[in-house]
Amino acid sequence: MHNHTQKPHVKTQKKLLLMGLPNVGKSAIFSRLTGLDVMVSNYSGTTVEFTEGPSRFDHETYRLIDVPGVYNIQKSHDDAEAIAIKMLNDNPEGIIFVLDAMNLEPSLHLLLQVLEYDIPTIVALNRNDLSTHRGIKIDHELIARRLNVPVVPTIALLGDSLELLREKTSVLLNHPKTNHLKVPDENERWKTVEVLLKRAVMYPKPNGKETQQASFLVKPFPGIPIALLILGLVFGFVIGFGMGLRQWILLPFFDGLIFPWIELWVHRLIESPMLVEMLIGEYGFLIKGIEWPFALVLPYVVSFYIMMSILEDTGYLPRLAVLLDGMFKKIGLTGSSVIPLLLGYGCGIPAIMATRSLPSKKSRLSVAVMVSFAIPCVSQTGAFIALLVEYSLLALIMVFAVSIIALMIVGFVMDKIQPKAMPFTLMELPPLLVPTPKIIAKKIFLRIKHYIKDGAVPMIIAIFFTAIFYELGALSYLGERLSPLVSGWLRLPTEASTPLLLGVIRRELAVLPLIDMNLTTLQFFTASVVALFYVPCIAMIATLAKEFNIKTAIGVLLFTTFTALFLGGLIARIGALFL
């Protein structure tokens, strides 16, 4: 439960900072150490949010502050780093530093910077389950002795050892010690990290050729051909496995068993023709509300997340980031930008939020606009595949080709219109490992759960209201008003105005209704390009406003809508000349 009202007693409490890199499990530790009386605030004069709440340590309540995740506090490259530095200078009683077991080098480098502030510090060595499953052995006691700080291995998501962390933090707060290892010089700091990693960390070497493997994958040759091959295999698996799951399992299950049963009982129990149409008609809630999210989109969600999880757990994604670093720097970005861009193919909202880890505000805005403008989320991708693959595989490939070309153009334009800033990022290359099936399965389960909650449920609600408005004639009325645009400019049938209206709510709803329409291949392609660039869903616009400002959100909304409609009409006319 979030409480946005500042309480007077919170101000008088002693402060305890929770610090670390972005995405290391700080939020999970924070939620375990605090109760429900949690507050989300904007730091004064910025749009950067931080979370704070009361937490008890040995009979005394402290104000625990989840500091925005950063990579560096030597100089403030962005608002998050500036805020972290200000909080460190605001006399906190202590620091709980979350060290990432899966990304130790930059984590230790940031920890050494934090120790320079002479504040009592305890370290939570988090994500030990992932490192253990990958065969990585970390001597946390050696790290504790070398840095002279207490270190507690934790698994935040499961709550493992967090009570021990609380106990040891209580001891530190009652008997504060600041005689930590201090390394003021930047070059010496990196050398210290390097020596510590060699002594405290043992990586598995199944074939003894990890360094050579990594070298091959990050060099232009053969790195780029290998990357193209891997991405091609990913694309092929997403289509092939998703289509098989859809056609051979889900559609037969729903069409042969569930839908006939629903239709039978609706006709038996309901007499009103209008209500029957709302439930099982053209936009029938009980049919489309199941078919679209679960029979058409879910198969491709599952296949996409299988491949995404495998790429993550093999350690290939950081190598792809290094490989693309030179190319991305031509548009003012770093190779690490590939991570939020790839996340965008899952969902645009976490992709935009993941830009917080990028090294500059310029990078953040560029990547967020690129995600909003030209990357279809997994639900929309599934809708494109369901729509086009049976009619024209070439049209499907062309839609994604248009997406990639637009992505490069938007990145180039964003680089030109924003102030120049040479980006800098830290990327650690973990060993290449065979992924663990148990971890892969857990990731896929959590991501499907996330899709059902944040994708399928809002889609079902949107379909429910669509069914009502359709039967009441509201969609027909609006369709007639949009007829000059839809049938005149885009050369689509008038009923194609309905997907345009629904696409504002959910991106995939700009595509799914087209499946049941009798369109030509050119019309399918035109409508798909319009849907690709069309308004990002309401949730994405809200996220842009929250992460940046309302001006950015409105600008993206207007720009994407104009581009979608302009290109759609252009394609319809050019295509008509050749077909």
C-alpha positions, -999 to +999 in steps of 0.1 A: +000+000+000+015+033-010+009+064+010+019+096-008+012+119+023+043+128+042+040+119+079+056+142+105+072+114+125+091+100+095+112+132+092+125+128+128+136+092+123+172+083+117+180+075+080+193+042+067+201+040+029+196+010+007+220+013-022+233-007-052+233-009-090+199-008-108+179-041-109+198-060-082+169-068-059+169-037-037+131-033-040+126-069-028+149-064+002+131-031+009+097-047+009+109-074+033+125-050+057+096-025+058+059-029+066+029-016+047+034+020+057+055+028+026+058+062+008+068+070-028+082+105-032+097+126-059+131+140-049+127+178-047+131+195-080+133+163-101+111+136-116+131+108-100+112+087-075+125+070-044+107+048-019+110+051+019+094+034+048+099+026+085+120-004+094+129-017+129+164-026+139+168-038+175+139-019+191+145+013+171+127+025+140+147+038+111+136+056+080+148+031+053+153+049+019+156+029-013+181+050-032+177+051-070+200+025-085+232+040-100+265+028-115+287+057-104+288+084-077+321+100-086+303+126-107+266+131-113+259+122-150+221+122-144+195+130-118+196+095-102+234+098-095+230+134-083+203+123-058+224+093-046+253+117-039+230+141-020+215+113+001+250+102+010+259+137+021+227+140+042+241+123+073+225+088+072+231+065+101+242+036+079+240+019+045+228-015+034+246-020+001+232-047-022+260-064-041+250-082-072+263-118-073+257-119-111+274-086-118+302-083-093+327-060-110+306-028-113+289-037-080+322-038-062+334-007-079+304+012-067+307-002-032+343+011-030+330+046-040+303+043-012+329+033+014+348+066+008+319+084+026+329+070+060+293+058+067+288+024+086+280-001+058+268-036+056+267-056+024+239-079+012+254-103-014+222-108-034+210-132-062+231-161-048+206-187-061+214-176-097+252-175-092+251-210-075+230-225-103+255-212-128+283-228-108+298-195-097+315-198-062+319-165-043+339-164-011+319-137+007+340-141+039+371-131+019+353-100+005+342-091+041+378-094+054+394-075+025+369-046+026+364-048+064+326-048+061+301-074+072+287-094+042+255-115+043+246-137+013+209-132+005+182-143-019+158-114-017+130-128-038+127-158-014+135-138+017+165-160+025+188-146+052+170-112+054+164-117+091+201-124+095+207-092+075+184-073+099+202-087+129+237-078+116+225-043+106+212-038+142+247-047+155+263-023+130+240+005+140+245+000+177+283-003+173+291+018+142+324+012+124+338+031+095+373+016+093+364+001+058+390-003+031+392+031+013+407+035-022+404+071-033+422+068-066+400+057-095+427+035-113+436+019-080+400+012-073+396-008-105+428-027-097+415-035-062+383-048-078+402-069-103+424-085-075+394-091-053+375-109-081+405-131-089+408-142-052+371-143-042+353-156-073+356-190-090+338-193-124+331-227-139+352-236-170+335-265-186+358-264-217+385-240-206+380-218-236+356-192-222+379-163-230+383-174-266+346-179-269+339-144-256+364-129-279+348-145-310+313-133-300+322-096-294+344-091-326+327-079-358+337-112-374+324-137-367+303-119-340+279-102-364+271-133-385+267-153-353+244-126-339+223-126-371+221-164-370+210-164-333+184-137-338+171-155-369+168-187-349+150-168-322+126-153-347+120-187-364+114-204-330+090-177-319+069-181-351+073-219-354+068-230-318+041-203-312+022-214-344+024-250-334+012-244-299-017-223-313-028-245-342-023-279-327-031-274-290-049-242-281-072-235-310-084-272-311-090-270-274-110-238-275-127-242-308-135-279-303-144-280-266-147-246-248-165-224-273-192-248-284-200-254-247-201-217-240-224-210-270-247-239-260-252-226-225-256-189-236-284-199-260-300-220-233-299-195-206-303-161-224-332-150-245-322-114-253-306-113-288-286-082-280-271-098-248-264-130-268-245-110-294-226-092-266-215-125-252-208-147-283-213-124-313-187-106-335-170-090-305-185-115-280-169-111-246-170-148-238-155-158-271-131-130-281-122-124-244-107-159-244-096-164-280-076-132-285-055-132-253-051-170-248-055-187-282-039-161-305-014-141-284-004-164-255+014-190-278+038-163-291+042-148-256+054-183-244+077-189-273+092-154-271+099-157-233+114-191-237+140-177-261+145-145-241+152-165-209+177-188-227+196-158-241+197-142-207+209-174-189+236-183-214+253-150-209+249-140-245+230-107-241+260-088-225+281-100-255+255-087-279+257-054-261+295-052-265+292-063-301+267-035-309+285-008-288+303+007-318+272+008-340+251+023-312+276+050-304+270+064-339+236+075-327+248+086-293+240+054-274+260+025-259+257-012-265+239-016-231+209+001-248+202-032-265+189-046-232+159-022-228+153-023-266+150-061-264+128-058-233+105-037-254+097-067-275+083-082-243+066-051-230+072-014-235+066-004-199+095-023-182+116-014-212+111+024-206+117+019-169+149-001-176+163+030-193+171+042-158+203+021-159+215+040-190+244+064-185+227+097-195+194+114-197+200+118-234+203+080-238+173+074-216+150+096-237+164+083-270+158+046-261+123+054-246+112+071-278+126+043-299+107+017-278+075+037-280+077+044-317+089+013-335+091-018-312+059-040-310+054-056-276+051-094-274+013-092-275+013-071-306+040-093-322+019-123-315-011-105-331+010-096-362+021-133-366-014-146-361-027-121-387+000-123-414+018-156-413-010-177-429-015-150-456+020-139-464+052-146-446+069-120-468+044-093-455+053-104-419+090-101-426+084-067-442+065-054-412+095-062-389+119-048-415+100-015-415+102-016-377+140-020-376+145+007-403+122+031-383+141+022-351+174+033-367+159+065-382+143+075-348+176+068-330+195+090-356+170+118-353+170+117-315+208+119-315+207+150-338+180+170-319+195+164-284+226+179-268+257+158-274+270+137-245+296+110-249+281+079-233+299+057-209+288+024-195+301-006-176+295-041-189+307-073-173+309-104-195+298-135-174+309-169-185+290-186-213+270-213-196+244-239-204+211-226-190+195-244-161+160-258-170+147-251-135+156-214-136+144-211-172+110-226-163+107-203-133+114-172-154+089-183-181+063-190-154+068-155-138+067-138-172+035-156-183+020-147-150+030-111-156+014-112-191-019-126-178-020-099-151-008-069-171-016-080-207-045-105-208-067-090-180-067-054-194-073-069-229-103-089-216-117-057-199-113-038-232-131-065-251-159-065-226-166-028-232-160-032-269-188-058-271-211-034-253-203-004-275-204-025-306-239-038-299-251-003-289-239+011-322-213+035-308-185+019-327-205+020-360-212+057-354-175+065-347-165+043-377-187+064-400-170+096-387-136+080-394-146+067-428-129+095-448-096+086-430-100+048-430-116+040-463-105+072-481-069+077-471-059+042-458-081+024-484-093-001-458-130-011-452-150+011-429-151-016-402-113-013-399-119+019-379-128-003-349-092-016-345-079+020-346-103+030-318-093-001-297-056+003-303-056+033-280-064+010-251-043-020-260-017-021-289-026-056-300-063-046-303-053-025-333-044-058-350-065-087-337-100-076-350-085-075-386-081-113-385-118-119-391-120-093-419-118-102-456-088-081-465-063-083-494-026-089-486-019-052-493-046-041-469-033-065-443+002-050-447-011-014-447-032-021-415-002-038-398+021-008-405-005+016-392-008-006-361+030-008-357+034+029-354+000+038-340-006+052-306+013+034-278-012+020-253-025+042-225-002+026-199+029+034-220+019+070-224+014+072-186+049+056-180+065+081-204+049+110-184+060+095-151+096+087-162+101+120-182+073+146-184+039+151-198+053+171-227+074+140-238+043+118-235+021+141-256+049+145-282+053+107-286+015+103-288+011+129-316+042+119-335+034+081-336-002+088-346+007+111-374+035+087-387+012+057-386-016+073-406+008+091-430+028+059-438-003+038-440-019+060-467+015+062-486+018+024-486-018+019-497-012+042-527+023+029-537+012-007-533-018-001-555+005+010-584+023-024-583-005-048-575 
